[in-house]
Amino acid sequence: MRWLHGRWRRDVSLLAAGALPAAERAAAERHAAACAACAADLAALRSTLAVAAVDEACAAEPPIAVEWLRARVQARLDAAAAAPPRRARRAAWVAGLAAAAAVVAATIVSRPAPPPAAGPAVADGVVEPEIAVSDEALERMERTMARERTARYLDEAQDVLVTVSGAPRRCDRKTQHVDMGDETRRSRELLARRARLDLDGSAALTAGPVLDDVEKVLREVASLENCARRRDVEAIHRHVERERLLMKMELMTRELAG
Amino acid sequence: MEPSDRDLMARLAAGDKGALDPLMERHHRRLYRIALGYLRDPDLALDAVQETFVKAFQNASRWDARAEVAPWLVRIAVNQSIDQYRRVRRRRTAEEPLAEGDHSKTLAVEDAAPDRRLLGREIGERIQAALLGLPDRQRAVFVLRHCEEMTLEEIADSLQMNLGTVKSALHRAVRRLRETLEGVRA
């Protein structure tokens, strides 16, 4: 009997939520009509769900027009397309190092050859330089470069946000529109670079939240019209202020730049 | 004649980004409500919707041409909402737990009267508190029923869950809501 009531308990919840299919609904209603405890339970749940129906989230409209959403999606797709996969990035980096090594080798070759007995192995006048870079050293250099790239990115993003937060000039005398052409272009460029920032380890943990916040704001800027409504720009400025984003960016830039 | 969602998906799978526009036009409001119901934060919800369409484009070639498009988009939106929520919770754990709510942002409905809006916000907060202790999927089940009035079968289809699991999830969510909304009158 207890187990049976447990089953009814679940059906009463679903009945109150209006989610039971017709056949099960009829059975649950019959049971509730004959069981005082379940009837009271049903009434209480229905009253709760009537209150929950006032929930604003279910009636909310997106805070931006679909055109803006489209621009944001486009910016994300462009950024994703511009970012090579991690393995390719590593390969490109190693290729870069190999190229640097080749330059070093060429420099060594162009110098007068040392006396045969004292120098490295020479065959037909070509010196074979031994360039041994351990994986650990490679990783370390890669990490340093990633930090420097990120610091530069944050520095440039700061420039953009400072301009947005400043007093942008009007692009139309009759309306309250302001010129954001340069900022939207720079934001798009930065967003394309964002995907290539490949911090890892503790640096990623520390900088990740700031980078995410910056990306979000840059996306907002990138989705502005060249001649943007002042209130849209001010909304971005308020967000930057509220999150104290410029200060966080400054601190993070310094930390990454060492 | 307007192209169907399936036609648009086929174009998307062929790499035609232009097909995203009508898909966004048709589905973004609903996906936003779902994401907002789950995340309770307009900015995060917008991010989740944006990422939903990014994923839809990136994974269009893997979409099963026999499947309905709307449940597929809902599934992506729910997954994105879950990801967003986890990411923000991790980030804010120390200083501003999402668990306690960031209610500085408004969920205001434009035409609601002030007292109604206040009540709506309070109830929104209570619903958030009620849903917080539920596992991710249970929360999603409640939101799809509560905000979108989807049937149990539709929810099971969208979230690729067993029907019995959907029923249990909704039952638990409703019971938890009962506990947290006790004493509140609409």
Contacts between the chains, C-beta under 8 A, distances in Angstrom:
chain1	res1	chain2	res2	distance
A	9	B	171	7.7
A	10	B	167	6.5
A	10	B	168	6.9
A	10	B	171	4.4
A	13	B	170	6.9
A	13	B	171	4.1
A	13	B	174	4.4
A	13	B	175	6.2
A	14	B	152	7.7
A	14	B	167	6.1
A	14	B	170	6.1
A	14	B	171	6.2
A	14	B	174	7.8
A	16	B	174	6.4
A	17	B	145	6.0
A	17	B	146	7.9
A	17	B	170	6.0
A	17	B	174	5.5
A	18	B	149	7.7
A	19	B	145	5.8
A	19	B	151	7.0
A	19	B	152	5.4
A	19	B	167	7.9
A	19	B	170	6.0
A	21	B	151	7.7
A	21	B	152	7.2
A	44	B	178	6.6
A	45	B	174	6.2
A	45	B	178	5.8
A	48	B	174	7.6
A	48	B	177	5.8
A	48	B	178	4.7
A	48	B	181	5.0
A	48	B	182	7.6
A	49	B	174	7.2
A	49	B	177	7.5
A	50	B	186	5.6
A	51	B	123	6.1
A	51	B	181	5.3
A	51	B	184	5.2
A	51	B	185	6.8
A	51	B	186	4.5
A	52	B	123	6.5
A	52	B	127	6.0
A	52	B	146	6.5
A	52	B	177	6.0
A	52	B	181	6.5
A	53	B	186	7.2
A	54	B	116	7.3
A	54	B	119	5.8
A	54	B	120	5.0
A	54	B	123	5.0
A	54	B	186	5.3
A	55	B	37	7.6
A	55	B	120	6.7
A	55	B	123	5.6
A	55	B	124	5.4
A	55	B	127	5.5
A	55	B	146	7.1
A	55	B	147	7.6
A	56	B	107	4.3
A	56	B	108	6.7
A	56	B	109	5.2
A	56	B	112	7.2
A	56	B	117	7.3
A	56	B	120	4.1
A	56	B	121	6.8
A	56	B	124	5.6
A	57	B	33	6.9
A	57	B	36	4.6
A	57	B	37	4.7
A	57	B	40	6.4
A	57	B	107	5.5
A	57	B	124	5.9
A	57	B	127	7.8
A	57	B	147	6.6
A	58	B	33	6.0
A	58	B	37	6.1
A	58	B	146	6.6
A	58	B	147	3.8
A	58	B	148	7.9
A	59	B	33	7.7
A	59	B	109	5.1
A	60	B	32	7.2
A	60	B	33	6.2
A	60	B	36	5.4
A	60	B	42	7.3
A	60	B	107	5.7
A	60	B	109	6.6
A	61	B	29	6.7
A	61	B	32	7.6
A	61	B	110	7.9
A	62	B	28	6.2
A	62	B	29	6.3
A	62	B	32	4.4
A	62	B	46	6.6
A	62	B	49	7.2
A	63	B	42	5.4
A	63	B	46	6.7
A	64	B	46	6.8
A	66	B	24	5.8
A	66	B	25	5.7
A	66	B	28	5.7
A	69	B	24	6.1
A	69	B	28	5.8
A	69	B	46	7.5
A	69	B	49	6.8
A	69	B	50	6.3
A	69	B	53	7.6
A	70	B	20	7.4
A	70	B	21	6.2
A	70	B	24	6.0
A	72	B	50	5.0
A	73	B	20	6.6
A	73	B	24	7.1
A	73	B	50	5.6
A	73	B	53	4.7
A	73	B	54	5.8
A	73	B	57	7.7
A	74	B	17	7.7
A	76	B	50	6.5
A	76	B	51	7.5
A	76	B	54	4.8
A	77	B	17	7.0
A	77	B	54	6.1
A	77	B	57	6.2
A	77	B	58	8.0
A	80	B	54	7.2
A	80	B	58	7.3
A	208	B	91	7.8
A	209	B	91	4.7
A	212	B	87	7.7
A	212	B	91	7.7
A	216	B	43	7.3
A	216	B	47	7.0
